[in-house]
């Protein structure tokens, strides 16, 4: 039950507590968030990857590169 209300923010660099609060405020309109955590993930190359429960909002550079690669390969 806790994981459904947990927001995890992944980034390449540390995210400040004020940035976390801003993200949480905006997402609270869509998801009831009661717990937040931030993690460092160099794999994403840049941007943010936000997870709330089973929902993933991927604004990472890695995701954009994967989208471009798929577009090129699929024509």
HUUR-V827697 format. One record per pair of residues at least 4 apart in sequence whose C-alpha atoms are under 8 Angstrom apart, sorted by the first residue. I is the first residue (numbers start at 1). J is the second residue. D is the distance in whole Angstrom. If there is no record, write none. Layout:
BEGIN
I:J:D / I:J:D
END
This chain:
BEGIN
1:5:7 / 2:6:6 / 2:35:8 / 3:52:8 / 3:53:5 / 4:52:7 / 4:53:4 / 4:54:7 / 5:31:7 / 5:32:6 / 5:33:5 / 5:34:6 / 5:35:6 / 5:52:7 / 5:53:6 / 6:33:6 / 6:34:6 / 6:35:5 / 6:36:6 / 6:37:8 / 6:51:8 / 6:52:6 / 6:53:6 / 7:24:8 / 7:33:6 / 7:35:6 / 7:36:5 / 7:37:6 / 7:50:7 / 7:51:6 / 7:52:5 / 7:53:7 / 8:36:6 / 8:37:5 / 8:38:6 / 8:39:7 / 8:50:6 / 8:51:5 / 8:52:7 / 9:20:8 / 9:36:8 / 9:37:6 / 9:38:5 / 9:39:6 / 9:48:7 / 9:49:6 / 9:50:5 / 9:51:7 / 10:38:6 / 10:39:5 / 10:40:6 / 10:41:6 / 10:48:6 / 10:49:5 / 10:50:6 / 11:15:7 / 11:38:8 / 11:39:7 / 11:40:5 / 11:41:6 / 11:42:7 / 11:44:7 / 11:46:7 / 11:47:6 / 11:48:5 / 11:49:7 / 12:40:5 / 12:41:5 / 12:42:5 / 12:43:8 / 12:44:7 / 12:45:6 / 12:46:6 / 12:47:7 / 12:48:8 / 13:40:6 / 14:38:8 / 14:39:8 / 14:40:7 / 15:19:6 / 15:20:7 / 15:38:7 / 16:20:6 / 17:21:6 / 18:22:6 / 19:23:6 / 20:24:6 / 20:36:8 / 20:38:8 / 21:25:6 / 22:26:6 / 23:27:6 / 24:28:6 / 24:33:7 / 25:29:7 / 27:31:6 / 27:33:8 / 28:32:5 / 28:33:6 / 31:52:7 / 33:52:8 / 42:46:8 / 43:62:7 / 44:48:8 / 44:49:8 / 44:60:6 / 44:61:6 / 44:62:5 / 44:63:7 / 45:60:7 / 45:61:6 / 45:62:6 / 46:60:6 / 46:61:5 / 46:62:7 / 47:59:6 / 47:60:4 / 47:61:6 / 48:58:7 / 48:59:5 / 48:60:5 / 49:56:7 / 49:57:6 / 49:58:4 / 49:59:6 / 49:60:6 / 50:56:6 / 50:57:5 / 50:58:6 / 50:59:8 / 51:55:6 / 51:56:4 / 51:57:6 / 52:56:7 / 58:63:7 / 59:63:7 / 59:64:8 / 60:64:7 / 61:65:6 / 62:66:6 / 63:67:6 / 64:68:6 / 65:69:6 / 66:70:6 / 67:71:6 / 68:72:6 / 69:73:6 / 70:74:6 / 71:75:6
END
